[in-house]
Amino acid sequence: MNLLGVDYGSKNIGLAIWREGADVVLPFGVLENNEQAAGKLAVLFGDEKIDKIVLGLPLSLDGKENKNTVRVHSFAGELKASGTAVEFFDERFSSQAADRSAGGASRDEKAAMLILEDYLKKFTPPYSSPYKGEDN
């Protein structure tokens, strides 16, 4: 199964990819968040043979939905309408953790990587991030 991690932001959408059998999640670029973003992701979904998009869900600290959560649900609806498989994953603190992590990827890519790594740790044991010790 090939997965694409997505950190949805108001200006940018960070991407990270994990291919089945790989040891690491890799940064996969940043899309500008505009009217074409969902369409571009849908094309990428097919071109890269992605099985599922893991979309970070920005919940409040108390676990409740907020205005950003509503935006992410709307974006997910656009993706699903094009036949793209989407699964939400709690992304609380991913951007803050991305700011603290080392490496050459952008903040948006790092946040997407953290979302996808956390998803893999939860659902595909025994996945272990090779970036341990870098505050993530």
Summary of the structure (lengths in Angstrom):
residues: 136
radius of gyration: 13.8
end to end distance: 23.9
largest distance: 39.7
contacts: 406
relative contact order: 0.22
helix: 37%
strand: 23%
